C-alpha cells in the first residue's frame, strides 16, 4: 500500500487507509462493535474534518477510541440518519477514486468500506451519487481484467452491497 499525497487526497480515501492499517471491522451486521468507529468517522467527515488532521484523532487512530466521541458525532449512530447527512457523505465518497482506495487499503476490506457507506446511506439521492461515480470505475477495472460486467452497465443501475459481493468474487478469481 502506498500513501497518497496527503494534502490532495479525498477524506474517505484517508479514512480507508487508517481503517485498513488498524483492521477496522466493516461487517455490516456486526453485533460486537456495530462498526461504531466508522459511524463516528462518517459524522466527522460530513462536518468537514479530515482523517489526515490531528483534530480527527483526539486520542489515537483506533475505531474504539473514536466510539468514545459518539455523543458528539452522532449523525450515523441512530440508524435513522437524515437525508442531508447521507447526501453529504455520499458527495465526499463519490469524489474518491477506487484506484486510490485500492492503493491504501487491503482487499477485500476496501470493498467493505464502500459497502458500509452504501448501508448507512440508503437515501435514493445518496446511493445514486455513489453509483454514478463508482459504477463507471468498477466497469473500467473489471473490463481491463477481461471480466464480463454487463450487469453493471444496466441503465439507471444503483450500486448495492450485493453488487460489491459479486465484484469481490471477480477480484478473488483474478487473484487465484
N, C-alpha and C positions, 0 to 999 in steps of 0.2 A: 504494500500500500504506500502510495506517495502522498505527501501533503501538498495541497494546492496553495497558491499564493493567498495567504490569509486575509489580505486587505480586499481581495476581489471576489472571494468565494461566497456562494449562497449560504445563508444561515442554516437551511435544512441540511445541506451537504456537510457543513461543520458539525451539526448535531449527529449526523450519521457516523462521522469519523469517531467522535467521542463514544457513541453508543457501541460501536464495533470494538474499539480499543478496550472498553471496560465490560464488554459482553452483556449489554443490557438485554433484558427479556423483551421479546417482541411478540410473544404468543398472545393472540387476540383474546382468547378466553382463559388466560392465566388467572387462577383464583388465589395464588400466593401473593404476587406483587401487583396484579392488575395493571402492569406497565405504568405505574403511577409516575415514575421519573419522566417518562415521555410526556405524560399528560401535563405535568407542571412545565416541562420544557416547551411544549406547544404553546402554552399560555405566555411564556416569556417571549417566544418568537413573535407572536402577534402584538406584543407590547413593544416591539422594536429592539429587543435585546438580541445580541448575537453571541453564539457559543464561543467565539474567539475572544470575547472580552471577559475581564475578570469579574465584572458585576454579575455575569450569568451564573458564576460558580462561587457563591459566598463562602462555602466550606471546603468542598472538594469536588472532583469530577466523577461523582458516583450517583447513580439514579436514586439510591436510598436516601442520600442527603438532600437531593432535590425534593424528595417527597415531604421533607420537613417544612417546605415552603407552600404546601398545598392549600393552606387557608388564604394566603395572599394571592397565589396564582391558581385560581380555581375554575377558569373558563371551561376546561375539558375534564373536570373531575366529576361532574354530576351525572353524566350520561345523557343529559338533555342540553347539549351545547347549542347556543343560539346560532342562527344562520350567519350573522355578521362575523362572528368569530371563526366559523368554519370557512367562510369565503376568504377571510384574511389569511388563514393558514394555507388554504389551497393556493392563493396567489403567491405566497412565499415558496411553497413546494414546487409549484409549476414552473418557476423560474430556474429550477435546478436542472442540471444535466445528468442524465443517467450514467454517462461515462465518467463524470466527475465523482458521482456517488460510488460507482464501482471501484474507482481508484483509491478510495479512502476507507471502504468498508468491505468486510468479508462476505463471501457468498455462503449461504443464501440470506444472510442477515439483512443486507440492503433491500432485498425484496420485501422482507418482513417489515422494515421501517416504513416503506411506501404503503404496505397493507394496513399498518396502524393508522396512517393518515386517512386512508380511504374509510376505514372503520369509524373513525372519530369525526369524519366529515360527510355524513350521509346526505346533506343538503344537495339537491339536484344541481344547483349552480356551482357548488364546490366540486362535486365529482366531475362535472363537465369541464371545468377549468383544468383539473388534474389530467383528465382523459385527453383533452385537446393537446396538452403538452407531451404527455408520456407515451401515448399510443404511437405517434409517428417515430419516436425514438426507439421504442421496442420493435416496431416493424423494421426499422433500419438495422438494428442489431441482429434480429433473427434472420432477416433476408441475407445479410452479409455472411451468415453461417449456413446458408442454404437450407433453412428450416421453413416449412410451409406455415405461413401466418395469415392466411386468408380470413380466418375468424376475427382477427384484429382489424381487418380492413372494412368490416361492415359499416355502412353509413350510420351515423349517429351512435356509434359504439361508445358505451360508457364502461370504463375500466372497473373491474371488480376484484375482490380478493381471490375469487376463484380463477380469474384470468392470470393473476400472479402465480397461482399454483401451477397452472399449465406452463407458464413461462419458466418457472423454476424447473419443471421436469425437462423442458427443452435444454436448459443450461446443463442439467445433470447428464443428459445424453451426450452433449457435446464434450463434456469433460472426461467421460469414460469410454 
